[in-house]
Amino acid sequence: MLQPANYQRRGYLHEDFRLFHLRDMGVEEMEYHYHEFDKIVIFLSGRASYIIEGRSYFLKPWDVLLVSHHLIHRPVTDPDHPYERAVIYLDPGFLSASGTRGEDLASCFRLARERQFALMRPELGEREKLKSLLDSLERALGDEGFGGDLLARTCFLQLLVFLNRAMIRDRTHRDQSVSQYDPKVAQALSYINDHLGEELTVDSLARQVYTSKFHFMRRFKELTGCPVHQYITQKRLLAAAELLRAGVSAQAACGRCGFQDYSAFHRAFRRQFGASPREFMP
C-alpha cells in the first residue's frame, strides 16, 4: 500500500505573480513543503539558512533563491533575529508566455535545476540594481492610477530579465562554503527524480550510492524530512499531476510515473490532492 506523503503543499496563486515583503520575529519552525508554482526568495536580513532538496544554503543579505515548483524545501531561522525577505510567487505558464523566441524567462530556474544549486549571490553592483528593481516593483504594485497593473507587470519583467542575466554570470555554485549537503543523498535524489518511471527501492538506491541500506535511510530522512519511500511516492504524484494538467490520460500518467497499480495510484492521488486523477485533467 502506498503511504501518504509527509510534505504539505503551501500557498496559493491565482494571478501571474504575487509579491510579499515579510519581516518576522520568533518565527516558528516551518515544516518541509512544496508549491505548485515557482518561487523567488530574496533574503534581506536576519540569520537564516534554507534547505532545498537536502542541500542547506547559508544566506547573506541580498542572496536570491530560485525554488522551482515541486521542490521540497523549508527555511531555518534564528528566532532571536528578525527574518526579513521578499518572496515572489510566479506562475510557470506566465514565464513561458512572457519570453521571446530564444529567450525563455524560466532559464534562471532551469539553470538552478541543472546545477542542482538554487542560490545566487549577486555582486555588490548587482545588489544595488536588485534593490532598485525590487523597490520599483513594490511601488508599482501599490500604484492605483492609470496603467498601474501594466506598470507592475513591466517592472516585474525587468526584474526577471535581471535575474536571468545575473544567473548566467553567477558562479556561487562553485563556492563550497555557501552550502552543505551529503553527496550520496544528493546523488540518490538526482537519480530518483530522473527515474521516476522505473522501479525504485531503498536497496537499489543504497547500492547505487555505495552505502549501507540503514545508513542511507537514516541520512535521507535526516536531510529531507521524509523516509525514502514516501519521498518517491510524493515525487511520483507531483509528476503525475503535471502530466494530467498537460492532457495525458490518467492511465498513462500512472504508468509513466512508476505506479504499478492504478487503484493504489488513484487512492494516493486523491489523498494527496483531494481530487481524482481525471478531475485534474483539463
N, C-alpha and C positions, 0 to 999 in steps of 0.2 A: 504493500500500500504506500502511495506517495505521501510523504509527511508535509504538513503545512509549512510554508516558509516563514522564517522569523522576521524578515525585513518588511518594513512598512512603507507604503507609498506616502509621500508627504507633499503638500502644496497642490494648488490647482491653478491652471492658467486658461483663461477664456479669451485672451486677446493675443496679439502678436508678440508683445513683450510687456514686462512689468518690472519696475524698479522699486526696491526697498532700501532705505537708508536706516540702518539699525544700530542702536547703541544700548547694550545690556550690561547690567552688573549682577554678579552672582548667578550666572546662567546655570540652570540645572543640566546635568549630563544628558546629552541627546543620544538616542538610540541610532543604530545603523539604519539607514533608509535609502530610498531611491526616488527619482522623479520620472514622470512621463515626458518631461521637457528638458532642454538643455539649460545649464545654469552657469552664470559668471559670478564669481565671488571676488570682490576687490577688498582686501584686508586693509583697514585704516589704522587701527590702534588696538593695544591690549597685548596679552600674552596668549598665544594660541597655536595649535597645530591642527592639521586636517588630515584625516585618514580616508584615502580613496582606494578601494580595491586592494587593501592590505598594505599600502605604502603610506607612511607618515611624512607629511610635509611640515617643516618648521617655518612658520610665517614671520615675515617682516613687513612693516608698513608699505603699502602700495604693491605688494605681491598680488598677482592675479591667478586665480584658479579657474580652469576650464573643465567643468564637470558635465560630460555628455549624459544624455538620458540613459537610464537603467544602470548607471554605475553605482555601486554600493559605497556609501560614504557617511562620515559624521565628523563634526568639529570637536576638538578637545580644548577647553578654555580654562584659564586661571580665574576662579571666581572673585579673587581679590583685586582684579583689574578690569576696568570697563572693556567690553568686547565690541568694537565698532567696525562695521563693514557695510559696503554697498553690495547688494545682491540683485542680480537681474535674472528673471525667468524669461526664457525665449522659446518660441515655437520653432522646431527644426524646419517645418514647412515654410515659415517666414524667411529663414536664411536661404533656402533653395530658391524661393520666388524672387528674392531681392537681389541676387547676384546677377552678374552679366556673363556672357559666353566666355569661358576660360577663367573666370574669376568668381569662385564659389566662396561666399561669406562664411560657410561652415568649415573652411580649410583649417582654421585655427583649432577647432575641435578634432578634426581628422588628424592633424599633426600631433596633438596631445595623445590621441589613441595609438598612433603609430609608434611614438616614442615611449608609450606606456608611462607618461610623465605629464601630469596635469598642471604643474606650476610654471608660471612665467614671472621673472623678476626684472622689470624694466630698469634701464639705466637712469641716472639722475635726470638728464634732459627729457627722457621719455616719461618719467614720473610727473614732471611738471605739465607735460602735454596731456597725460592721462587725467590729472586733476582738473585741468581746464575743460576737457571734454565732458567729464562727469558732472562738473558744475553747470555747464551749459545744458546738459540733458535734464538735470534736476529742475533748472529754471524753466525750460521749455515744457516740461510735464505739468508745471503749475500755471502755465500761461493759458488763460481762458479767453483771450482775444481771438480775432480773426486768424484762422490758419494755425491755431495752437497745436492741433493734432499733427498737422503736416510738419510744423517746425520740430516737434518732438521726434517724429519719425526720421527727419533729416539728421538731427543731432545723434540719434541712435545709430544710424547708418555710418556716420562719421566715426563714431566710437568703434564700430565693428571693423571698419577699414583699418583704423589704427591698430587694433588688437591683432588683426591678421598680419599686417606688416611687421609688427613687433615680434609676433610668434615666429615668423620666418627667420628673423635675425637672432632670436633668443637662443642662448646656449646654457641656460640654467640646468638643463638635464644632464650636463657633463660634470656638474659640481656635486660630488658625493656627500658634501657636508649639509646640503639643504634638505635631505630626506633620508629616511631609514626604511629598510624592507628586508625580508628574508628571501634570498634569491630562489630557493627551492619552492617556496609558496608562490612567489611571483611567476615562476615557470609553470607551475600547476594551474594557476589562474588563467594564464595565457592559453595553455593547452585546452582547458575546459571550454573557454569561450570560442576557440577555433574549431572545436569538435563536438558541438552540442548535439549534432545529429547521430553521433556514434555512441557505442556502449562506453560508459564511464563508470568505473568503480574505484573505491578507495584503494584497493590492492593494486590496480593497474596504474593509478596516478602515483602512488608511492614508488612503484618500480620505475615509472617514467622519470622521477626526480632523484632516484637513487638514495632513498632514505627508508627507514622502517615505517611500517604502517601506523603504529601507535604514536611515534614522534610526529609524523606528518599530520595525523588527525588533531593532535594537541596544538601544534603550531598554527594549523589552518584556522581552527576555531578562535585561537587567541588573537590572530591578526585580522580576521574577517567578521568575528562576532557570530559565526554560524557554523554548524557541522557541515562537512563536505557534501553529503548527500542532499541536504536542504539547500545549500548554495546552488548545486547543479539543477535541482528542481526549479528554484526561483528563476535562474537564468533561462532555462528552457521555456518557462511560462511567459517570461517577458519577450523572448524571441518569437514565440508563437503568437502573442498578441500583436506584435509588429507585422507579422506576415498576414494575419487576419485583417488588419486595417488596410493592408495593401491589396486585398481582394483574394488572397489564397484561401482555398476551401479549408474547412475545419479538419477534415480527414488528412489532407495534405500537410497542413501545419503541424498536426500531431506527429506524423511520421518524420517530417523534416527536422523536427526539434528533438528527436530521440526518444519519444514516448512509444512504448511497445504496445500499450493497451488503450484504446480510445475511451473506454468507460472511466478508467483511472485518470486519464488526461482531463476529461470533461469535469469530473468531480473536483480535481485540484484547481482547474481554471476557475470554476465558479466560486470556490472557496477563496481564491486569491483576489478575483476582480469583481465578485458579486454579480456576475453575468455569465451566460453560457458562451462558448466559443462562437456560435452562429450569431449571437446578439452583438458581438464585437465587429462583425463584418459590415462593410459599408452598404 
